[in-house]
Amino acid sequence: MKNGQEVPAEEVALKAHSPYGHADKDSKYLLEVVYRQGYVVLTDCIDAELLASVNARADELYAAQAKATPAETEQPESDGPKQAFLTNLVGCGPQFQQLLGQPSLIGMVTSILGEDCLLSSASMRDVHGGSEEQVIHTDDLLYAGREDWFKRPVPRQLSLVAAVAMADQVASRGTTVLFPGSHMWEESPDTVQAPNFGADSAAYNEQMRNWARKNKGTDAIDVEMKAGSVVIWLGATWHAGGAYTAPSGDTRRVAIFNFCRGIFRQQENQMAGITHEQAADMPKAVQRLLGYTMSDTGLGYSGGQDPAILLGEGGKALLADNTKRTARRRGK
Ligand SMILES: O=C(O)CCC(=O)C(=O)O
């Protein structure tokens, strides 16, 4: 227990048995850690061959992006020129689908957000020398109105991120900065002081660090990890992408998979960004995460039917799973 909120130990015990194949004993331990700290690192999660093929495809896509007209590559002002993004990763090649579908990663995600959770967004972030620290934030800020609906500390997480280290993650090259235990704080950075996203992040972040030290006795940590590791942080956890302060060195590359509960809208509109034909060729676990399964509460049908039907032959395996799940839920 920390800061007045119980770690939901019963959830840990009940949900450690994932049908996605994560080793049970490890899952239970990792879940305890994530509920206690607000984040957990899964080491050696992705093998070198898959990392290499994802990196090679990402290099191709960045090269194509660089050739595009400046208007097309222009970044939003707050992102600055020292970083680059690929979005809609799942639609960019089977390598990314394989990365997303790693059983140990999905096992943890579904243990926390439920088996009907959704992929909210999938992006690659490359950070180059001179990049500033992002504004310290929480990802569940996306569900605005939480002062009324999702008052902190939230009893159940609304979302989480799984960030895959595509290269070694080093503090001086801008690895993720996280505030341990902050998912259980009543305050989020924006309620301590609303940020001005257009302004320099440094002064705001200094203010947040001082506030956390003074009021919670907490210092931020840098999540250093080897390529192939994955850090999962909860939607309520305070964090930022760090500053790239090293005078030289490799690009910091991270694949960021954002997940939300099945009852929420996805940040990146997966149904608009990926055609049914594309989705029909994807692994079942990925089809499910895109939204071709209804939520446990019955959200997400199409034409009054199971959305997996839209995938034709390619959706048959998922449809069979969905039918079994629905029958189980109805006690049949
Ligand atoms: O780059 C990171 O480690 C964190 C990125 C992040 O939090 C964001 O883009 O909102």
The ligand as a Gaussian input file, in Angstrom:
#p B3LYP/6-31G(d) Opt

LIG

0 1
 O        9.140000       8.372000     -25.408000
 C        8.708000       7.957000     -24.335000
 O        9.343000       7.188000     -23.614000
 C        7.367000       8.402000     -23.833000
 C        6.517000       8.973000     -24.907000
 C        5.250000       9.570000     -24.392000
 O        4.924000       9.529000     -23.245000
 C        4.359000      10.240000     -25.336000
 O        4.703000      10.358000     -26.535000
 O        3.275000      10.689000     -24.904000

